[in-house]
């Protein structure tokens, strides 16, 4: 059985699984992404707003 994994070395989980298991990292990423998207959306709305004229 040459293709069986060695028993002495535990296999570490993949990088993405370790990242998604970190709750605080997900919290920070969610807040940062929300702030960037909504701030960018607001700035886009302000910059593309037509100039108003007085009657």
Backbone bond lengths (Angstrom), bond angles and torsions (degrees), N, CA, C in turn:
res aa  C-N    CA-C-N  psi(-1)  N-CA   C-N-CA  omega(-1)  CA-C   N-CA-C  phi
1 X - - - 1.447 - - 1.527 109.37 -
2 X 1.296 115.29 72.79 1.454 120.62 -177.03 1.525 112.25 -78.33
3 X 1.340 118.15 -20.22 1.458 119.44 -176.56 1.528 113.33 -93.16
4 X 1.320 119.21 6.77 1.468 120.88 177.84 1.526 109.48 -81.05
5 X 1.340 118.20 143.57 1.472 120.09 -179.42 1.520 110.69 -68.41
6 X 1.321 115.39 153.78 1.463 119.30 179.47 1.525 109.10 -69.43
7 X 1.325 115.67 144.86 1.466 119.89 -174.79 1.521 112.39 -85.40
8 X 1.310 119.28 -19.32 1.447 121.62 -175.14 1.522 113.87 -82.58
9 X 1.324 117.88 -23.85 1.464 121.12 -175.97 1.526 108.99 -106.38
10 X 1.353 117.43 113.54 1.469 118.29 177.49 1.530 110.43 -71.91
11 X 1.306 115.99 142.85 1.458 121.41 -178.72 1.525 108.97 -84.96
12 X 1.337 117.00 127.75 1.471 119.63 -179.75 1.526 109.39 -81.07
13 X 1.344 116.84 149.24 1.464 119.11 179.20 1.528 110.91 -67.85
14 X 1.315 117.01 157.41 1.472 119.58 179.66 1.533 111.44 -62.07
15 X 1.326 115.55 160.72 1.468 121.49 -176.21 1.527 111.92 -59.75
16 X 1.327 117.26 -45.18 1.466 119.99 -177.56 1.530 111.08 -64.80
17 X 1.318 118.25 -36.01 1.457 120.34 177.81 1.521 110.37 -66.90
18 X 1.318 117.44 -40.69 1.467 120.00 177.21 1.519 110.72 -64.92
19 X 1.338 117.63 -37.19 1.455 120.54 179.46 1.531 110.88 -67.42
20 X 1.329 117.52 -44.21 1.459 120.78 -178.95 1.523 112.56 -73.03
21 X 1.309 118.61 -17.85 1.465 121.40 175.77 1.524 111.96 -79.52
22 X 1.317 117.82 -15.95 1.461 121.91 -179.43 1.536 108.79 -85.57
23 X 1.330 116.50 102.23 1.462 122.19 -173.78 1.523 111.26 -66.24
24 X 1.327 117.94 -39.47 1.457 120.37 -177.79 1.524 111.75 -68.67
25 X 1.323 117.03 -35.49 1.456 120.40 175.98 1.524 110.02 -63.88
26 X 1.324 117.57 -42.32 1.458 120.72 177.92 1.524 111.28 -64.07
27 X 1.332 117.38 -38.68 1.459 121.35 177.78 1.521 110.71 -62.17
28 X 1.320 116.63 -48.14 1.461 120.84 -179.33 1.523 110.41 -64.28
29 X 1.326 117.81 -43.12 1.465 120.51 178.67 1.521 111.48 -62.29
30 X 1.331 117.35 -40.59 1.460 120.51 178.43 1.514 112.16 -62.91
31 X 1.317 117.24 -43.30 1.467 120.59 180.00 1.525 110.83 -67.97
32 X 1.334 117.24 -43.56 1.463 120.58 -178.85 1.524 110.85 -64.60
33 X 1.321 117.28 -44.73 1.466 120.20 -179.61 1.524 110.13 -63.77
34 X 1.349 117.42 -41.94 1.458 120.75 178.64 1.525 110.58 -61.38
35 X 1.332 117.69 -46.35 1.461 120.57 -179.42 1.525 111.67 -62.94
36 X 1.321 117.33 -42.92 1.464 120.52 -178.44 1.526 110.71 -65.99
37 X 1.340 117.03 -44.80 1.465 120.23 -177.40 1.518 110.84 -66.79
38 X 1.324 118.24 -49.40 1.458 120.06 -177.35 1.523 112.08 -70.00
39 X 1.317 118.41 -34.88 1.460 120.02 176.28 1.523 110.23 -67.57
40 X 1.318 116.67 -43.41 1.469 120.10 177.18 1.514 111.99 -62.92
41 X 1.319 117.10 -41.02 1.461 121.81 178.79 1.534 109.81 -63.71
42 X 1.318 117.25 -44.05 1.463 120.97 178.95 1.513 112.19 -64.13
43 X 1.327 116.75 -42.69 1.461 119.81 178.30 1.527 110.93 -64.15
44 X 1.334 117.01 -39.67 1.467 121.37 177.95 1.533 110.07 -61.77
45 X 1.330 117.26 -42.61 1.461 120.91 178.87 1.524 111.20 -64.23
46 X 1.317 117.43 -42.05 1.464 120.41 179.89 1.526 111.50 -66.95
47 X 1.335 116.34 -43.00 1.467 119.28 -177.15 1.524 113.34 -72.39
48 X 1.321 118.29 -25.39 1.461 120.35 -179.46 1.520 112.73 -97.80
49 X 1.336 117.65 3.73 1.455 120.92 179.74 1.527 109.80 -71.99
50 X 1.326 117.12 132.48 1.465 118.33 179.45 1.536 110.74 -68.15
51 X 1.308 114.85 150.56 1.456 121.05 -179.37 1.526 108.39 -73.21
52 X 1.315 115.90 129.42 1.458 119.95 179.40 1.524 111.39 -83.88
53 X 1.323 114.92 152.88 1.469 120.33 178.06 1.520 108.53 -119.65
54 X 1.293 115.78 150.17 1.450 120.76 177.43 1.525 109.94 -82.03
55 X 1.320 116.93 142.56 1.483 118.78 -179.64 1.512 112.50 -71.34
